[in-house]
């Protein structure tokens, strides 16, 4: 890749200004006590620090401000089960932990939520972004670990629901099958999230300086993968393939619900 091509690709995955809207202003004012006039600089400081650590497109393009968990078709179910029946949630590959904060913001007791990420640096940046490090650490909400480490997985108590946003698509086709198996070890009821998808299943090189390939599933191939990997014990209950607001140039997002058969 030439230097010019590298610059163009970096520009595609990095936007200077945060997409601040009424919801984001209200959320940060209520949750983190950040006044509107200070919000832009606060978001830029944390995002750019995280981007310098790793050029993830979800950081460069402010995807973490979408709070994508609330767009799940069973989000209302999750909130009600957690608040009224003691259900629990794991946010896996949580990065800055925005979906954990969305759950707390919507009334889920903090002791029913856990977040895991490979790199503790991003967990720390989440504390800074949401200004809640003290309470999150007191309740031991976040931990770091590797999904491919069996000892780590065995030590995790499974939750009723597992959320995985912007995670599946960073792996090739065969590794995604392994990820499916591993996520079922952490979940008792349903796995939700989103990944980059396509109308036609496509495996292509990872962007920027990342090595290897990434598999973009279609709804049909995603359903087939889960059925094959779990011998039909887990069923893709719903899939939606569409562009994400403000990210139309980055392709399609596949939002999914995968439920263990017999669990509602």
Number of C-alpha atoms within 10 A of each C-alpha: 7 7 8 9 11 14 11 12 14 17 13 15 20 18 14 12 13 17 14 14 9 8 11 16 16 15 16 17 14 12 15 14 13 19 13 14 9 9 18 16 12 14 18 16 13 19 23 16 13 21 15 11 11 14 18 18 19 16 23 24 22 23 19 19 18 18 17 20 22 17 13 20 17 15 14 13 12 21 21 14 16 21 16 10 9 13 19 24 27 26 26 26 22 28 28 26 26 21 23 24 21 17 22 17 14 12 13 24 16 19 14 18 24 23 24 21 21 16 15 16 14 21 22 16 19 22 18 17 22 21 16 14 16 10 12 16 12 8 13 14 17 21 15 19 16 15 18 12 10 10 11 12 17 11 9 12 11 19 21 21 22 26 25 21 24 21 18 24 22 19 19 18 19 11 15 21 18 14 16 17 13 16 17 20 14 22 21 16 20 25 27 24 25 24 21 25 25 19 15 12 16 13 15 12 12 16 18 18 12 12 9 12 16 22 24 27 25 22 21 13 15 19 19 15 19 20 15 12 16 15 10 14 14 23 19 23 15 16 22 17 19 16 16 17 8 12 14 11 10 14 13 20 23 24 24 25 19 20 22 19 14 9 10 8
